Amino acid sequence: MFDLFARVFGREDASKEVAKERLRLVLVHDRSSLSPQALESLKNDLLQVISQYLDIDDQGFRVDFSRHEDAMALVANIPIKKKVSRNL
Amino acid sequence: MGEAIVITSGKGGVGKTTTTANIGAALAQAGQRVALIDADIGLRNLDVVMGLENRIVYDLVDVVEGFAKLKHALIKDKRFENLYLLPAAQTRDKTAVSPDQMRALVGEMKQEFDFVLIDCPAGIEQGFKNAVAGSDKAIVVATPEVSSVRDADRIIGLLEAEEKHHPSLIVNRIRPSMVKKGDMMDIDDMIEILAIDLLGVVPDDEFIVVSTNRGEPAVLNQQSKAGEAYRLISRRLLGENVPLMKLEEEGQGLLGRLRKMMGIKG
């Protein structure tokens, strides 16, 4: 939305919007008090558990914090190659 | 019984010491009994900002260790009726005092003064813990820059974890012309990100450099914009409901916001 305004009025270089967006992301990480190493290990554990059930594209596997209005969420994006066929 | 307020920021160089000196001076001008404590042991600066560096005999560590009495270490500022400074030790480090010792010292000073302002060192380690230990309230100083806001957020988190400091924010060195161009975060942006009460806003003012050169707090100068901002902040600390300082060149109100949004130079 802001981008549209910015483009229409020729102000795409309003650097405070860049600052705010970068701050929002970095603060989500800071406030979570989860270290990058811990996040990486969480990601690996998730990958391991989910791949027992589904064939995952681990190159496209993403786990990150994101902000939805005032709430923080841990969002995992897990591309699936195909369902693993299981003989029950 | 007075109130102890710690002035902190996380990041260095955002104006903690200048803020401490000026709020202290403005409160003293308003008739309050005020003591300033420089808690930056090893890197003291409040003395030079106040212009009192030549009058130091004893320091905070001397008092804590019992080498000097508090009343002998306090330096009276002759320009103000009731303003005193307790300087930091320069040849010691942060480990020379403990949070318990600071708590006892500040408690003793609150008996004598209406306000005890504590100038906190940068960082989140022992110096910060010492400075915060005896305080009832915290003022967080931040400039509208990514690094300063990030560090302020960390400090606010640490203060809120203790649930007793009720931190409020001073936005320092704001430049209305840059805000107008969209190249600097404004007060609303900072409040939105940090989610904390606003105590005041101080415009970027070249006179601060002059006032630091001379060792005379900016509130002594009636022309200084920053000085005026600090006087307003001190009145707010005294419970008066005074409006935020009007910043020149900044679009105020709905029309201003609309202009800002549409990029019209008003």
Chai-1 contact restraints between the chains, C-beta under 6 A:
chainA,res_idxA,chainB,res_idxB,connection_type,confidence,min_distance_angstrom,max_distance_angstrom,comment,restraint_id
A,F9,B,M262,contact,1.0,0.0,6.0,A-B,restraint_1
A,F9,B,G263,contact,1.0,0.0,6.0,A-B,restraint_2
A,R11,B,G263,contact,1.0,0.0,6.0,A-B,restraint_3
A,A14,B,G182,contact,1.0,0.0,6.0,A-B,restraint_4
A,S15,B,D183,contact,1.0,0.0,6.0,A-B,restraint_5
A,K16,B,G182,contact,1.0,0.0,6.0,A-B,restraint_6
A,K16,B,M184,contact,1.0,0.0,6.0,A-B,restraint_7
A,K16,B,M185,contact,1.0,0.0,6.0,A-B,restraint_8
A,A19,B,V146,contact,1.0,0.0,6.0,A-B,restraint_9
A,A19,B,M185,contact,1.0,0.0,6.0,A-B,restraint_10
A,K20,B,D189,contact,1.0,0.0,6.0,A-B,restraint_11
A,L23,B,V146,contact,1.0,0.0,6.0,A-B,restraint_12
A,L23,B,V149,contact,1.0,0.0,6.0,A-B,restraint_13
A,L23,B,I193,contact,1.0,0.0,6.0,A-B,restraint_14
A,V26,B,R150,contact,1.0,0.0,6.0,A-B,restraint_15
A,L27,B,D153,contact,1.0,0.0,6.0,A-B,restraint_16
